[in-house]
């Protein structure tokens, strides 16, 4: 099954656009791979997190420096945030 990718215009997209070209290409290619396989499995780069309010969100680590947060609903993947790993740890209290 191929999923539809949606990227948040207010949070995720501006972060991606400000990245250097090489980093942007890496992030783009990893995000596109989510369309084929968004669920955690072997490899350890994807993880399902349950936030304090019970909401499930997925996390994808890219190149040990960037974290992508996304939600899966039906056949759509919503990229909600893209942050540096340091920003993600600060915002989500080291989830």
C-alpha positions in Angstrom: 0.0 0.0 0.0 1.3 3.5 -0.9 0.4 6.3 1.5 -0.3 9.9 0.6 2.2 12.4 2.2 1.0 15.7 3.6 3.5 18.2 5.0 2.4 20.9 7.5 2.9 24.3 5.8 3.4 26.2 9.0 5.8 24.0 11.0 7.5 21.3 8.9 7.9 22.9 5.5 9.7 26.1 6.6 12.2 24.0 8.5 12.9 21.8 5.4 13.2 24.8 3.2 15.9 26.5 5.3 18.1 23.4 5.3 21.3 23.4 3.1 20.7 21.7 -0.3 22.4 18.4 0.6 20.5 18.1 3.9 17.2 19.0 2.2 17.8 16.2 -0.4 18.4 13.7 2.4 15.3 14.7 4.3 13.2 14.7 1.2 14.3 11.2 0.2 13.7 9.8 3.7 10.3 11.4 3.9 9.3 9.9 0.6 10.3 6.5 1.8 7.6 6.8 4.5 5.0 6.6 1.7 6.0 2.9 1.2 6.6 1.9 4.9 5.6 4.4 7.6 5.5 1.9 10.5 8.3 1.1 12.9 10.2 -2.1 12.3 13.8 -3.3 12.0 16.4 -0.7 11.6 15.4 1.5 14.5 15.0 4.8 12.7 11.2 4.9 13.2 9.4 4.7 16.5 5.8 5.0 17.7 5.4 7.3 20.7 2.4 7.8 23.0 2.3 11.3 24.3 1.1 12.2 27.8 -2.4 12.9 26.5 -2.6 9.5 24.9 -2.1 10.7 21.4 0.1 8.4 19.2 2.7 10.1 17.1 5.5 8.6 15.0 9.1 9.7 15.0 11.7 9.3 12.2 15.4 10.0 12.9 17.3 11.2 9.9 21.2 11.2 9.8 21.5 11.5 13.5 20.7 15.2 13.4 17.0 15.6 12.3 13.8 14.3 13.7 10.5 14.1 11.7 7.3 13.7 13.6 4.3 12.3 11.8 0.8 10.9 12.3 -0.8 8.1 10.2 -4.5 8.3 9.5 -6.1 5.8 7.0 -4.0 6.1 3.9 -2.4 9.5 4.7 0.8 10.4 6.5 0.8 13.9 8.1 4.3 15.3 8.6 3.6 17.6 11.6 7.1 18.8 12.5 10.7 18.6 11.4 13.2 19.6 14.1 16.8 19.1 15.0 17.3 16.3 17.4 18.2 18.9 20.1 15.0 20.9 19.5 12.9 17.7 19.6 14.4 16.6 22.9 13.8 20.0 24.4 10.2 20.2 23.1 9.2 16.6 23.9 11.2 16.1 27.1 13.4 13.4 25.6 10.7 11.0 24.6 
